[in-house]
Amino acid sequence: MASMPKHSKDGDVRLTSEQIVERLVDAATKLLAEAGPSQIKARSVAEAAQVSTMSVYYHLGGLPELLQAVVDNGFRELDRVFRAVPRSEDPAADLFGIALACRRLAQTNPHLYDLMFGLSTRRGYRQLRPSRPGSTARSEAFQAAYSHLVRECARFVESGRIRRDENPEVVATQLWSCVHGFVTLELGDHFAQFRDPVGQVLQSMLVNIMVGLGDAAESARESLVTAVRVQSESSDRNRLVDRRD
């Protein structure tokens, strides 16, 4: 098959296939954040990316494949966010830090988080197609992020603060379910009755899970205080850097 010309929409810049896909994924992600799922159409995304509408089909296969690329990129971003969480000698504090980081990411682009976990009806666009046989792209993107949680849970079990017969994979799944459930309900505005849903619901729930696993209540609360302080200090540093830039 003859190669398709790889030009930007205005014809001034020659782009590789990889660059075009990157433009399309970035444009779709921004449209998703700014306007919601109803604006995710091949033409609107292509216009925002400044490439031809045909690029969506030629370089990706269609809109479902573009959405899958957006999802994969979302999990890669979650991986980067988890990597950026400061690690300490306190595995419980680090787990709290991961939980709070996940919630922050969801708040920055709720529609993307929704798409990543397949929660919405997605109204204006079609259901994502199942992965091709043998395809592990999405699984690898998810697992790269999820592996951070599993490793910290293994550290937590090995620390002796909780029962040593706990399976780190099971603990990770329990914590993931807890955080994901909270984030989903928060994005759906189901905590309007709470003045501070993160403190009153998420953080308290995480402490309760730690205690249920065998941790001492005082130790769990101290680890939470440490995680919140580290998060606040990190946010302050980021704001300072942004002002300098």
C-alpha positions in Angstrom: 0.0 0.0 0.0 1.3 3.4 -0.9 2.3 5.6 1.9 -0.1 8.4 2.8 1.4 11.9 2.8 2.2 12.9 6.4 1.5 16.6 6.4 -0.2 18.8 8.9 -3.6 20.1 7.9 -2.2 23.3 6.6 0.5 21.4 4.7 3.4 23.4 6.2 4.9 20.8 8.5 5.8 17.2 7.6 4.9 14.9 10.5 5.7 11.2 11.2 2.8 8.8 11.9 3.9 8.8 15.5 3.7 12.6 15.7 0.2 12.6 14.2 -1.0 10.0 16.6 0.5 12.0 19.5 -1.3 15.1 18.3 -4.6 13.3 18.0 -4.3 11.7 21.5 -3.4 15.1 23.0 -6.2 16.9 21.3 -8.8 14.2 22.3 -7.6 14.3 25.9 -7.9 18.1 26.0 -11.3 18.1 24.4 -12.5 15.5 26.8 -11.4 17.6 29.7 -12.8 20.9 28.4 -16.0 19.8 26.7 -16.8 16.3 27.7 -17.5 13.2 25.7 -20.0 14.8 23.3 -17.2 16.6 21.5 -15.1 13.5 20.8 -15.7 13.1 17.2 -13.2 12.3 14.4 -13.6 15.7 12.8 -13.5 17.8 16.0 -10.4 16.0 17.3 -8.7 16.2 13.9 -9.4 20.0 13.7 -8.0 20.5 17.2 -4.9 18.5 16.3 -4.5 20.4 13.0 -4.5 17.3 10.9 -6.9 15.9 8.4 -10.0 13.9 9.6 -8.7 11.0 7.5 -5.7 10.8 9.8 -7.9 9.3 12.6 -8.7 6.4 10.3 -5.4 6.0 8.5 -3.1 6.1 11.5 -5.3 4.6 14.2 -8.2 2.8 12.5 -11.0 4.9 13.7 -12.6 6.6 16.7 -12.7 3.6 19.0 -9.0 3.0 18.5 -8.3 6.7 19.2 -10.2 6.4 22.4 -8.3 3.3 23.3 -5.0 5.3 22.7 -6.4 8.0 25.0 -7.2 5.4 27.7 -3.7 3.9 27.4 -2.1 7.3 27.7 -4.3 8.0 30.8 -2.9 4.9 32.5 0.7 5.9 31.5 0.0 9.3 33.2 -1.3 7.5 36.3 2.0 5.5 36.3 3.9 8.8 36.2 1.9 10.2 39.0 2.4 7.2 41.2 6.2 7.3 40.4 6.3 10.9 41.6 4.8 10.1 45.0 7.7 10.5 47.5 8.8 7.2 49.0 9.7 6.9 52.7 10.4 4.3 55.3 6.7 4.2 56.2 4.9 2.0 53.7 1.5 3.0 55.0 2.2 6.7 54.4 3.3 5.8 50.9 0.1 3.9 50.3 -1.9 6.9 51.5 0.1 9.1 49.2 -0.7 6.8 46.2 -4.4 7.0 47.1 -4.4 10.8 47.3 -2.5 11.0 44.1 -5.0 8.9 42.3 -7.8 11.1 43.5 -6.0 14.2 42.4 -5.5 12.8 38.9 -9.2 12.0 38.6 -10.1 15.6 39.6 -7.8 17.1 36.9 -9.8 15.3 34.1 -12.9 13.5 35.4 -14.0 12.5 31.9 -10.7 10.9 31.2 -10.8 8.9 34.5 -14.4 7.9 33.6 -13.3 6.7 30.2 -10.3 4.8 31.6 -12.5 2.7 33.8 -15.4 2.4 31.4 -18.0 4.1 33.7 -20.0 6.3 31.5 -22.4 5.6 28.7 -20.1 7.8 26.6 -23.2 9.2 24.8 -21.6 10.7 21.7 -19.1 8.0 20.8 -19.2 4.3 20.4 -18.3 1.6 22.8 -14.6 0.8 22.8 -13.7 -2.3 20.8 -12.3 -5.3 22.6 -8.5 -5.6 22.4 -7.3 -7.6 19.4 -6.3 -11.2 20.2 -2.9 -11.2 21.7 -2.9 -7.4 22.3 -1.7 -6.4 25.8 -1.3 -2.6 25.3 -4.0 -1.6 27.6 -3.2 -4.3 30.1 0.4 -3.3 30.2 -0.5 0.4 30.6 -2.8 -0.5 33.5 -0.4 -3.0 35.1 2.5 -0.5 35.0 0.5 1.8 37.2 -1.1 -0.9 39.4 2.3 -2.5 40.1 3.3 0.5 42.3 0.4 -0.2 44.6 1.2 -3.9 44.8 4.8 -3.3 45.6 3.9 -0.9 48.4 1.4 -3.4 49.8 4.1 -6.0 49.8 6.3 -3.6 51.8 3.4 -3.0 54.2 2.9 -6.7 54.8 6.7 -7.3 55.2 6.8 -4.4 57.7 4.9 -6.5 60.3 2.4 -3.7 60.9 -0.4 -5.9 59.5 -0.9 -9.7 59.5 2.0 -11.3 57.7 -0.3 -13.9 56.1 -2.1 -11.2 54.1 -1.6 -11.5 50.3 -0.2 -8.2 49.0 -2.2 -8.6 45.7 -5.4 -9.0 47.7 -4.6 -6.0 49.9 -3.8 -3.9 46.8 -7.1 -4.9 45.2 -9.0 -4.0 48.4 -7.3 -0.6 48.6 -7.8 0.1 44.8 -11.5 -0.8 45.2 -11.8 1.6 48.1 -10.1 4.5 46.3 -11.8 3.9 43.0 -15.2 3.6 44.7 -14.7 6.9 46.5 -13.5 8.7 43.4 -16.4 7.4 41.3 -18.9 8.6 43.9 -17.2 12.0 44.3 -17.1 12.6 40.6 -20.8 11.8 40.6 -21.4 14.5 43.3 -22.6 12.1 45.9 -20.8 13.7 48.8 -22.4 17.0 48.8 -23.6 16.5 52.4 -19.9 16.4 53.6 -17.9 19.5 54.3 -14.6 17.6 53.6 -15.3 14.4 51.8 -11.6 13.5 51.4 -11.0 13.8 55.1 -14.3 12.6 56.4 -14.8 9.7 54.0 -11.7 8.7 52.0 -9.0 9.2 54.6 -11.1 7.7 57.4 -12.0 4.7 55.2 -8.4 4.1 54.4 -7.4 4.2 58.1 -10.3 1.8 58.9 -9.0 -0.7 56.2 -5.5 -0.5 57.6 -6.8 -1.2 61.1 -8.9 -4.0 59.8 -5.8 -5.6 58.2 -4.1 -5.5 61.7 -2.4 -2.1 61.9 -2.7 -0.1 65.1 -5.2 2.7 64.8 -2.7 5.3 66.2 0.0 4.1 63.7 -2.4 4.3 60.8 -3.5 7.8 61.7 0.1 8.9 62.1 1.0 7.5 58.6 -2.0 9.4 57.2 -0.9 12.7 58.7 2.6 12.1 57.2 1.1 11.5 53.8 -1.1 14.6 53.9 1.8 16.7 55.0 4.0 15.4 52.2 1.3 16.0 49.7 0.8 19.6 50.9 4.6 20.3 50.8 4.7 18.9 47.3 1.8 21.0 46.1 3.4 24.1 47.6 6.7 23.4 45.7 4.8 22.8 42.5 2.9 26.1 42.8 6.2 27.9 43.5 7.8 26.4 40.4 4.7 27.4 38.3 5.0 31.0 39.5 8.7 31.1 38.6 7.9 29.8 35.1 
